[in-house]
Amino acid sequence: DTAIAALPLTLFNSIVYSCWIAGLPAGCGKEGQEQVCIRGENASIYRWAFYHAFVWSNFVFLSACMCLVYRAVLKTERRTERYRYVQEGQNRRKRRKSREVAFQALLYVFAYYGTWIWNPINYIYIEFNGRPYFPTYLMQTCINPMSGFFNSIIYLRPKYKKFRKKYPEKSLCQILRMLFSNSPVGRAS
């Protein structure tokens, strides 16, 4: 989408370390500057429209969805609590499932935020300073491609906990081998 729209609008230019939506020469078209853009006029508006608005709306959407999932599990847990028989002197479980779902959802949210927040921070810094800030650029370059890795760790976490509980005597390497094999007992011994 961005490429199709940005190409005829001549928005693709250097942003110091990459080619993306930017004005040419760098810093042109900003308020208070007399430099006229040769290419990429209104680049910052397009950058916000094509990228930043999408990323920030995903932050909001993801957070809202995870809250809705948590609320649905909590509501179900509350309903089933009414029908659970508890002997006198025993405490009811403190909504273990909803807490576990909330924690798992938070991990997914933090994984998304942690990998994607560096891009907007870096672009905002470039917008105001005309050049990237090396530490945020380094974080963006190193962490952003790892989003799938973080998601897979979070996805496998419940299964890991289940194996750890079932086989407390096994080492971390054995548990991980069981996690990635078809038969939990067969290959780990």
Secondary structure, 3 states (H helix, E strand, C coil): CHHHHHCCCCCEEECCCCEEECCECCCCCCCCCCCCCCECCCHHHHHHHHHHHHHHHHHHHHHHHHHHHHHHHHHHHHHHHCCCCCCCCCCCCCCHHHHHHHHHHHHHHHHHHHHHCHHHHHHHHHHHHCCCCHHHHHHHHHHHHHHHHHHHHHHHHHHHHHHHHHCCCCCHHHHHHHHHCCCCCCCCC
